[in-house]
Amino acid sequence: MSTWPRHAIVAFTYAIVYGLVRTLPFPYWALYSGIRLATLIFVPRRYWPALAIGEFLPLTHLAATCVDEFGLLWAIFIVFPTPILAAMPIVAWCMDKHRMLPCNGSVRMGVLLLTMTSVAVLWTLMSTTRLTITELPENFEIDYGLVIAQWSIKNFLGVLAIVPLAIMMHEVLSSPSPGKRVQEWLDNRLLIETVFLVIPTVSLLLWAATRVTSEGTLQVLRVVMFLPVVFHALRHGWHGAAVGGALTSVAEVLTMASPDDVGALQAQVFIAFTITSMLMLGSRITALNQQEAHEREQTHNALALARKNIAAGEMRLQLAAEFLDEVRESIRVGYEHMVCRTSLTASEEDRRCVRHVAIAQDQLFRLSDGLYPSGWCDTDLLSALRQGPFARALSEAGVRYWCDITGNLSQLSSGSHLTLYRLVGECVAQACRELPPTDVRVRLRVGVFHGETWVGLRVRSWTEPEWVTAIRLTDVRLRLGGTGLDWEAAEDRVRTFQGRMRQIVLPRQGRSIRATLKDWLPPQDMSRSGSLLAVQSRSA
């Protein structure tokens, strides 16, 4: 479509909307002022001439209809300049110089309120000027002070009722995926609390206000009607203030007897002051909420990066274990070859070398098994904990060990299985740091809380004095599958998974180490055949 048809569509559409809104019987608001300013804010700058023409058309019809009643000079001034044309420099200055609507989707509420106040004052001055040049009947007295006050507050209430709501809806509809954004907004607490809390409360107060006869009680009820606005602003920022303010202002004007009395003007001023104050307070709350959300996102990204680094560390441990396996295999081949050649003529020194080679081979196996468990499969965590490397290491050291698991391990992602295996090894290593324990009990509990899978770990250890002399913790810590972290480093690793870790001293020189952590999904590029670090079984 070429340029001129687009401008014509914009002009005629605005002319129809403006003409219809101007005929609506709203004596307390100049809603056409809000429509006019909202259109200037959201319509691209290249279509502003079309908007001026669109407002010129219904105003020309109005001038032609009333020229005989109010005079030719009034008819000329009501047509040129049109109110929207006069407000264009103010809106352009506020949007360009003061960035009223930044690109990040936020709103500079101070600049927006300055714009609304400026255009409301400008349009009031234009209306007052037209009134002064209007041909009126003789002896027709006008209280210009009251008229200026009424027009000012009507214009300001009109833009105050329309523009914030229009900006809020523009944020929803301008989303890259508006359908999803609308669904999220429908599930939002703002809408739920508005429908089920604010509207019933305001309706009840309105019902009570229409039935009281005392002016003092009516004023109290009018003030109480704005408590939902304060509630909404404190909970949802300026969005809540805009929605609550619009609803409450409607209820307020329904309690007014006439739009021309002084009491109605005072109520209108109170409405404007309260909504403006709540919009300013709400904008600050919104900024704090956005800052908090940004900090949460940064924390989430930092935790995700830390988890990726942990997964990369596991990959390196796996490669190191595979390399040690290859070295051990080479030693085994050489060992078997040497045994075949020296089995008949071997001296005592040769036999001693053969025994040292066998011991070195066994130590290499234990080392590689501690770095990465032999034949690890992330779907068999229970077997790895009950019969895995550190279970065998504790049994060989004389420590009575058992592991109990409650819950369905299949609920956990593949990366969490190896993480839990490492964490159990760290906790058992912490239990073995001081006095050697004679008994170690490990318990895992898997459950779902608020749609998220959590794991609870408890490692209990205690020492029986009559059995402690039989404990041999020579190389147990090397074979526990941990990474040799101290307590603070182990706590930091648990915090990486949004968990916590604590230690309790028990009787009989025992201790209880408890940890909770959240399940996490490993990055897809680090998974291998559906597992984070699944490897082929390594022969012993």
C-alpha positions as CSV (number, residue, x, y, z in Angstrom):
1,M,0.0,0.0,0.0
2,S,1.3,3.4,-0.9
3,T,1.8,6.3,1.5
4,W,-1.3,8.4,0.8
5,P,-3.9,5.7,1.3
6,R,-2.3,4.9,4.7
7,H,-2.5,8.5,5.7
8,A,-6.1,8.7,4.6
9,I,-7.0,5.6,6.6
10,V,-5.3,7.0,9.7
11,A,-7.1,10.4,9.3
12,F,-10.6,9.0,8.8
13,T,-10.2,6.4,11.5
14,Y,-9.1,9.0,14.0
15,A,-11.9,11.4,12.9
16,I,-14.5,8.7,13.5
17,V,-13.1,7.7,16.9
18,Y,-12.6,11.3,18.0
19,G,-16.1,12.3,16.9
20,L,-17.8,9.3,18.7
21,V,-15.9,9.8,22.0
22,R,-16.6,13.6,22.0
23,T,-20.3,12.9,21.9
24,L,-20.2,10.5,24.9
25,P,-21.9,12.0,28.0
26,F,-19.0,12.1,30.5
27,P,-19.3,15.4,32.4
28,Y,-16.5,14.6,34.8
29,W,-13.8,13.6,32.3
30,A,-12.7,14.9,28.9
31,L,-12.1,11.4,27.6
32,Y,-11.3,12.8,24.1
33,S,-8.3,14.5,25.7
34,G,-7.0,11.1,26.8
35,I,-7.7,9.6,23.4
36,R,-5.9,12.5,21.7
37,L,-2.7,12.2,23.8
38,A,-2.6,8.4,23.7
39,T,-2.8,8.6,19.9
40,L,0.1,11.1,19.7
41,I,2.2,8.8,21.9
42,F,1.7,5.6,20.0
43,V,1.1,6.6,16.4
44,P,4.4,7.0,14.4
45,R,5.5,10.5,13.8
46,R,5.1,10.3,10.1
47,Y,1.3,10.0,10.5
48,W,0.9,13.1,12.7
49,P,-0.2,15.3,9.8
50,A,-3.0,12.8,9.1
51,L,-4.0,13.0,12.8
52,A,-4.3,16.8,12.5
53,I,-6.5,16.4,9.5
54,G,-8.5,13.7,11.2
55,E,-9.3,16.1,14.1
56,F,-9.9,19.0,11.7
57,L,-12.8,17.2,10.1
58,P,-15.2,16.7,13.1
59,L,-14.2,20.2,14.5
60,T,-15.1,21.7,11.1
61,H,-18.5,20.1,11.3
62,L,-18.9,21.4,14.8
63,A,-17.9,24.9,13.8
64,A,-20.2,25.0,10.8
65,T,-23.1,23.8,13.0
66,C,-22.6,26.4,15.7
67,V,-21.2,29.4,13.9
68,D,-24.5,31.2,14.0
69,E,-24.9,30.7,17.7
70,F,-21.3,31.5,18.9
71,G,-19.9,33.6,16.1
72,L,-17.5,33.4,13.2
73,L,-14.4,34.2,15.3
74,W,-15.2,31.3,17.7
75,A,-15.7,29.0,14.7
76,I,-12.3,30.0,13.2
77,F,-10.4,29.5,16.5
78,I,-12.0,26.1,17.2
79,V,-10.8,24.8,13.9
80,F,-7.3,26.3,13.8
81,P,-5.1,25.4,15.5
82,T,-6.6,22.1,16.4
83,P,-5.9,20.9,19.9
84,I,-3.9,17.9,18.7
85,L,-1.8,20.1,16.4
86,A,-1.0,22.4,19.3
87,A,0.1,19.5,21.6
88,M,2.4,17.9,19.0
89,P,5.5,20.1,20.0
90,I,5.0,19.2,23.7
91,V,4.7,15.5,23.1
92,A,7.6,15.4,20.6
93,W,9.9,17.3,23.1
94,C,9.0,15.0,26.0
95,M,9.6,11.9,23.9
96,D,12.8,13.0,22.2
97,K,14.6,15.1,24.8
98,H,13.4,13.3,28.0
99,R,12.8,9.8,26.6
100,M,9.3,9.3,28.1
101,L,9.1,5.8,26.8
102,P,12.7,4.3,26.7
103,C,13.5,1.3,24.4
104,N,13.7,-1.1,27.4
105,G,10.0,-1.1,27.8
106,S,9.9,1.0,31.0
107,V,8.1,4.3,31.5
108,R,9.6,7.5,32.9
109,M,6.5,8.3,35.0
110,G,7.7,11.8,35.9
111,V,8.0,12.8,32.3
112,L,4.7,11.2,31.5
113,L,2.9,13.1,34.2
114,L,4.6,16.3,33.1
115,T,3.4,15.7,29.5
116,M,-0.2,15.0,30.7
117,T,-0.2,18.1,32.9
118,S,1.3,20.3,30.1
119,V,-1.2,19.2,27.4
120,A,-4.1,19.5,29.9
121,V,-3.1,23.1,30.8
122,L,-2.6,23.9,27.1
123,W,-6.0,22.6,26.0
124,T,-7.7,24.4,29.0
125,L,-6.1,27.7,27.9
126,M,-7.3,27.1,24.3
127,S,-10.8,26.5,25.6
128,T,-10.7,29.5,27.8
129,T,-9.5,31.7,24.9
130,R,-12.4,30.5,22.7
131,L,-14.8,31.2,25.5
132,T,-13.6,34.8,25.8
133,I,-14.2,35.4,22.1
134,T,-17.6,33.6,22.0
135,E,-20.7,35.7,21.3
136,L,-22.8,35.3,24.4
137,P,-26.2,36.6,25.4
138,E,-26.3,39.9,27.2
139,N,-26.0,39.9,31.0
140,F,-24.6,36.3,30.8
141,E,-22.0,36.1,33.6
142,I,-19.2,33.6,33.7
143,D,-17.1,32.7,36.7
144,Y,-13.8,32.2,34.8
145,G,-12.0,30.9,37.8
146,L,-14.4,28.1,38.3
147,V,-14.6,27.4,34.6
148,I,-10.8,27.2,34.3
149,A,-10.6,24.9,37.3
150,Q,-13.3,22.6,36.0
151,W,-11.9,22.4,32.5
152,S,-8.3,21.8,33.8
153,I,-9.4,19.0,36.1
154,K,-11.6,17.4,33.4
155,N,-8.8,17.4,30.8
156,F,-6.3,16.1,33.3
157,L,-8.7,13.3,34.5
158,G,-9.3,12.4,30.9
159,V,-5.7,11.8,30.1
160,L,-5.1,10.3,33.5
161,A,-7.8,7.7,32.9
162,I,-6.8,6.7,29.4
163,V,-3.0,7.2,28.9
164,P,-1.6,4.9,31.6
165,L,-4.0,2.1,30.7
166,A,-3.1,2.5,27.0
167,I,0.6,2.3,27.8
168,M,0.0,-0.8,29.9
169,M,-1.9,-2.5,27.1
170,H,0.7,-1.4,24.6
171,E,3.3,-3.3,26.6
172,V,1.2,-6.4,26.4
173,L,0.3,-6.2,22.7
174,S,3.8,-5.1,21.5
175,S,5.4,-8.3,22.9
176,P,7.2,-10.6,20.3
177,S,4.7,-13.3,21.3
178,P,1.5,-11.3,22.2
179,G,-0.6,-14.5,22.6
180,K,1.7,-15.9,25.2
181,R,2.1,-12.5,26.8
182,V,-1.7,-12.1,27.0
183,Q,-2.0,-15.6,28.5
184,E,0.6,-14.7,31.1
185,W,-1.2,-11.5,31.9
186,L,-4.5,-13.3,32.3
187,D,-2.8,-15.6,34.8
188,N,-1.3,-12.6,36.5
189,R,-2.2,-11.7,40.1
190,L,-3.0,-8.1,38.9
191,L,-6.0,-9.3,37.0
192,I,-7.1,-11.9,39.5
193,E,-6.9,-9.4,42.4
194,T,-8.7,-6.7,40.4
195,V,-11.6,-9.0,39.5
196,F,-12.0,-10.8,42.9
197,L,-10.8,-8.1,45.3
198,V,-10.7,-4.6,44.1
199,I,-14.0,-4.5,42.1
200,P,-16.1,-6.2,44.8
201,T,-14.6,-3.8,47.5
202,V,-15.2,-0.7,45.4
203,S,-18.7,-1.9,44.5
204,L,-19.5,-2.4,48.2
205,L,-18.2,1.0,49.1
206,L,-20.1,2.6,46.2
207,W,-23.3,0.9,47.3
208,A,-22.8,2.2,50.8
209,A,-22.0,5.7,49.5
210,T,-25.2,5.9,47.5
211,R,-27.3,5.2,50.6
212,V,-25.8,7.5,53.2
213,T,-27.3,10.9,53.9
214,S,-24.5,12.5,55.9
215,E,-22.0,14.5,53.9
216,G,-19.3,13.7,56.3
217,T,-19.9,10.0,56.0
218,L,-19.9,10.3,52.2
219,Q,-16.5,12.1,52.2
220,V,-15.1,9.3,54.4
221,L,-16.3,6.6,52.0
222,R,-14.8,8.5,49.1
223,V,-11.5,8.5,50.8
224,V,-11.8,4.8,51.7
225,M,-12.5,4.0,48.1
226,F,-8.9,4.8,47.2
227,L,-7.4,2.2,49.6
228,P,-7.6,-0.4,46.9
229,V,-5.5,1.9,44.7
230,V,-2.9,2.1,47.4
231,F,-3.0,-1.6,47.7
232,H,-2.7,-2.2,44.0
233,A,0.2,0.3,43.7
234,L,2.2,-1.3,46.5
235,R,1.8,-4.8,45.1
236,H,1.9,-4.2,41.3
237,G,3.6,-0.8,40.8
238,W,2.2,1.8,38.4
239,H,0.2,-0.9,36.5
240,G,-1.9,-1.5,39.7
241,A,-2.2,2.2,40.3
242,A,-3.5,2.8,36.7
243,V,-6.1,0.0,36.9
244,G,-7.2,0.7,40.4
245,G,-7.3,4.4,39.8
246,A,-9.5,4.1,36.7
247,L,-12.0,1.8,38.6
248,T,-12.1,4.0,41.7
249,S,-12.5,7.2,39.8
250,V,-15.5,5.8,38.1
251,A,-17.0,4.9,41.5
252,E,-16.1,8.3,42.8
253,V,-18.0,10.2,40.1
254,L,-21.1,8.0,40.6
255,T,-21.4,9.4,44.1
256,M,-21.5,13.0,42.8
257,A,-24.8,14.7,42.5
258,S,-23.9,17.4,39.9
259,P,-20.7,18.1,38.0
260,D,-21.1,21.9,38.5
261,D,-21.0,22.1,42.3
262,V,-17.9,22.9,44.4
263,G,-18.1,19.6,46.2
264,A,-17.8,17.7,42.9
265,L,-14.8,19.9,42.0
266,Q,-13.1,19.1,45.3
267,A,-13.7,15.4,44.8
268,Q,-12.2,15.6,41.3
269,V,-9.1,17.3,42.6
270,F,-8.8,14.6,45.2
271,I,-9.1,11.9,42.6
272,A,-6.5,13.5,40.4
273,F,-4.1,14.0,43.3
274,T,-4.5,10.5,44.6
275,I,-4.0,8.8,41.3
276,T,-1.0,10.9,40.4
277,S,0.6,10.2,43.7
278,M,0.0,6.5,43.4
279,L,1.4,6.5,39.8
280,M,4.6,8.1,41.0
281,L,4.9,5.7,44.0
282,G,4.0,2.8,41.7
283,S,6.6,3.7,39.1
284,R,9.2,3.6,41.9
285,I,8.0,0.2,43.0
286,T,8.0,-1.1,39.4
287,A,11.6,0.1,39.0
288,L,12.6,-1.8,42.2
289,N,10.7,-4.9,41.0
290,Q,12.5,-4.7,37.7
291,Q,15.8,-4.3,39.4
292,E,15.1,-7.3,41.6
293,A,14.0,-9.4,38.6
294,H,17.2,-8.4,36.8
295,E,19.3,-9.4,39.8
296,R,17.4,-12.8,40.0
297,E,18.2,-13.3,36.3
298,Q,21.8,-12.5,36.8
299,T,22.0,-14.9,39.7
300,H,20.2,-17.6,37.6
301,N,22.7,-17.1,34.8
302,A,25.7,-17.2,37.2
303,L,24.4,-20.5,38.7
304,A,23.8,-21.9,35.2
305,L,27.4,-21.0,34.3
306,A,28.7,-22.6,37.5
307,R,26.8,-25.8,36.7
308,K,28.2,-25.9,33.2
309,N,31.7,-25.5,34.7
310,I,31.0,-28.3,37.1
311,A,29.8,-30.5,34.2
312,A,33.0,-29.6,32.2
313,G,35.0,-30.5,35.3
314,E,33.3,-33.9,35.3
315,M,34.2,-34.3,31.7
316,R,37.8,-33.7,32.4
317,L,37.7,-36.1,35.3
318,Q,36.3,-38.7,33.0
319,L,39.0,-38.2,30.5
320,A,41.7,-38.4,33.2
321,A,40.1,-41.6,34.4
322,E,40.1,-43.1,30.9
323,F,43.7,-42.0,30.5
324,L,44.7,-43.8,33.7
325,D,42.8,-46.8,32.5
326,E,44.9,-46.8,29.4
327,V,48.1,-46.5,31.4
328,R,46.9,-49.3,33.7
329,E,46.1,-51.5,30.7
330,S,49.6,-50.8,29.3
331,I,51.2,-51.8,32.6
332,R,49.0,-54.9,32.7
333,V,50.1,-56.0,29.2
334,G,53.8,-55.4,30.1
335,Y,53.3,-57.1,33.4
336,E,51.8,-60.2,31.8
337,H,54.6,-60.3,29.2
338,M,57.2,-60.0,31.9
339,V,55.5,-62.8,34.0
340,C,55.5,-65.1,31.0
341,R,59.2,-64.6,30.4
342,T,60.4,-64.8,34.0
343,S,58.0,-67.4,35.4
344,L,60.6,-70.1,35.3
345,T,63.9,-68.3,35.9
346,A,62.7,-65.4,38.0
347,S,65.0,-64.4,40.9
348,E,63.8,-63.0,44.2
349,E,64.4,-59.4,42.9
350,D,62.2,-60.2,39.8
351,R,59.4,-61.5,41.9
352,R,59.6,-58.3,44.1
353,C,59.3,-56.2,40.9
354,V,56.3,-58.2,39.8
355,R,54.6,-57.6,43.1
356,H,55.3,-53.9,42.9
357,V,53.9,-53.8,39.4
358,A,50.8,-55.6,40.6
359,I,50.4,-53.1,43.5
360,A,50.9,-50.1,41.2
361,Q,48.3,-51.5,38.8
362,D,45.8,-51.9,41.7
363,Q,46.5,-48.4,42.9
364,L,45.9,-47.0,39.4
365,F,42.6,-48.8,39.3
366,R,41.6,-47.3,42.6
367,L,42.7,-43.9,41.6
368,S,40.8,-44.0,38.2
369,D,37.8,-45.5,40.0
370,G,37.9,-42.6,42.5
371,L,38.1,-40.0,39.8
372,Y,35.2,-41.4,37.8
373,P,33.4,-44.6,39.0
374,S,34.0,-47.7,36.9
375,G,31.1,-48.6,34.7
376,W,29.1,-45.5,35.8
377,C,25.6,-45.4,34.6
378,D,23.4,-42.4,35.6
379,T,20.3,-44.6,35.9
380,D,21.9,-46.9,38.6
381,L,22.8,-44.4,41.3
382,L,21.5,-46.7,44.0
383,S,24.0,-49.5,43.0
384,A,26.8,-47.0,42.7
385,L,26.1,-45.8,46.2
386,R,25.7,-49.2,47.8
387,Q,28.3,-51.2,45.9
388,G,30.4,-48.4,44.2
389,P,34.0,-47.3,44.8
390,F,33.7,-45.6,48.1
391,A,31.3,-48.3,49.4
392,R,34.1,-50.8,48.7
393,A,36.7,-48.4,50.2
394,L,34.8,-48.0,53.4
395,S,34.2,-51.8,53.7
396,E,37.9,-52.5,53.1
397,A,38.8,-49.9,55.8
398,G,36.5,-51.6,58.3
399,V,33.7,-49.0,58.4
400,R,30.2,-50.2,58.5
401,Y,28.3,-48.4,55.7
402,W,24.8,-48.5,54.3
403,C,22.8,-46.3,52.0
404,D,19.0,-45.9,51.9
405,I,17.1,-44.1,49.2
406,T,13.4,-42.9,49.4
407,G,11.6,-41.7,46.3
408,N,11.9,-42.3,42.6
409,L,15.4,-41.6,41.3
410,S,14.0,-41.5,37.7
411,Q,12.5,-38.1,38.5
412,L,16.0,-36.6,38.6
413,S,17.8,-35.4,35.5
414,S,20.9,-37.3,34.3
415,G,23.3,-34.6,35.5
416,S,21.9,-34.7,39.1
417,H,22.8,-38.4,39.5
418,L,26.6,-37.8,39.2
419,T,26.2,-34.6,41.3
420,L,24.6,-36.5,44.1
421,Y,27.3,-39.2,43.9
422,R,30.0,-36.5,44.2
423,L,28.1,-34.8,47.1
424,V,27.8,-38.1,49.0
425,G,31.5,-38.7,48.6
426,E,32.2,-35.1,49.9
427,C,30.0,-35.6,52.9
428,V,31.6,-39.0,53.8
429,A,35.0,-37.4,53.3
430,Q,34.0,-34.6,55.7
431,A,32.9,-37.3,58.2
432,C,36.3,-39.0,58.0
433,R,38.4,-35.9,58.5
434,E,38.7,-36.0,62.3
435,L,38.2,-39.1,64.4
436,P,37.7,-42.2,62.1
437,P,34.1,-43.2,62.1
438,T,33.1,-46.8,62.7
439,D,29.6,-46.4,61.2
440,V,28.4,-44.3,58.2
441,R,24.7,-44.1,57.2
442,V,23.6,-42.3,54.0
443,R,20.0,-41.5,53.3
444,L,18.6,-39.8,50.1
445,R,15.1,-38.5,49.8
446,V,13.7,-37.5,46.4
447,G,10.5,-35.5,46.2
448,V,8.5,-32.9,44.2
449,F,7.7,-29.5,45.8
450,H,5.8,-26.9,43.9
451,G,6.5,-28.6,40.6
452,E,10.2,-28.8,41.2
453,T,12.2,-31.9,42.1
454,W,14.3,-31.6,45.3
455,V,16.8,-34.0,46.9
456,G,17.5,-34.3,50.6
457,L,20.7,-35.9,51.8
458,R,21.7,-36.9,55.3
459,V,25.0,-38.5,56.2
460,R,25.3,-39.7,59.8
461,S,28.6,-41.0,61.2
462,W,29.6,-42.0,64.7
463,T,32.5,-43.8,66.4
464,E,32.4,-46.9,68.6
465,P,35.5,-46.6,70.9
466,E,36.0,-50.4,71.0
467,W,36.1,-50.7,67.2
468,V,38.0,-47.5,66.3
469,T,41.4,-49.3,66.4
470,A,40.4,-51.6,63.6
471,I,39.7,-48.7,61.2
472,R,42.3,-48.1,58.5
473,L,41.7,-44.9,56.5
474,T,44.9,-45.0,54.5
475,D,43.6,-44.2,51.0
476,V,39.9,-44.0,51.6
477,R,39.6,-40.3,51.0
478,L,41.2,-40.7,47.6
479,R,38.6,-43.4,46.7
480,L,35.5,-41.6,48.0
481,G,34.7,-40.0,44.6
482,G,34.8,-36.4,46.0
483,T,37.1,-33.6,44.9
484,G,38.8,-32.9,48.2
485,L,36.8,-29.8,49.0
486,D,36.8,-28.2,52.4
487,W,33.6,-27.4,54.2
488,E,33.1,-23.9,52.8
489,A,33.8,-25.1,49.2
490,A,31.4,-28.0,49.6
491,E,28.7,-25.5,50.8
492,D,29.4,-23.3,47.8
493,R,28.9,-26.3,45.5
494,V,25.6,-27.1,47.1
495,R,24.5,-23.4,46.8
496,T,25.2,-23.7,43.1
497,F,22.2,-26.0,42.9
498,Q,20.1,-23.6,45.0
499,G,20.5,-25.8,48.1
500,R,22.1,-25.5,51.5
501,M,24.3,-27.6,53.7
502,R,24.7,-27.8,57.5
503,Q,26.3,-30.0,60.1
504,I,25.0,-31.2,63.5
505,V,27.1,-32.7,66.3
506,L,25.7,-36.0,67.6
507,P,26.5,-38.2,70.7
508,R,29.2,-40.8,70.6
509,Q,31.6,-38.4,68.8
510,G,29.3,-38.4,65.8
511,R,28.0,-35.9,63.3
512,S,25.2,-35.5,60.9
513,I,25.7,-33.6,57.6
514,R,22.5,-32.6,55.9
515,A,22.1,-31.0,52.4
516,T,19.2,-30.2,50.2
517,L,19.6,-29.2,46.5
518,K,17.4,-28.6,43.5
519,D,17.4,-30.8,40.4
520,W,18.8,-29.2,37.3
521,L,18.7,-30.0,33.6
522,P,22.2,-30.3,32.1
523,P,22.9,-28.4,28.8
524,Q,22.1,-30.4,25.7
525,D,25.5,-30.0,24.1
526,M,27.2,-31.7,27.0
527,S,24.9,-34.7,27.0
528,R,25.9,-37.9,25.4
529,S,23.1,-40.4,24.3
530,G,20.7,-39.0,26.8
531,S,23.2,-38.8,29.6
532,L,25.4,-36.0,30.8
533,L,28.5,-38.0,31.2
534,A,27.6,-41.6,30.4
535,V,30.7,-43.6,29.5
536,Q,31.4,-47.1,28.5
537,S,32.1,-49.6,31.2
538,R,35.8,-49.9,32.0
539,S,37.3,-53.2,32.7
540,A,38.9,-53.9,36.0
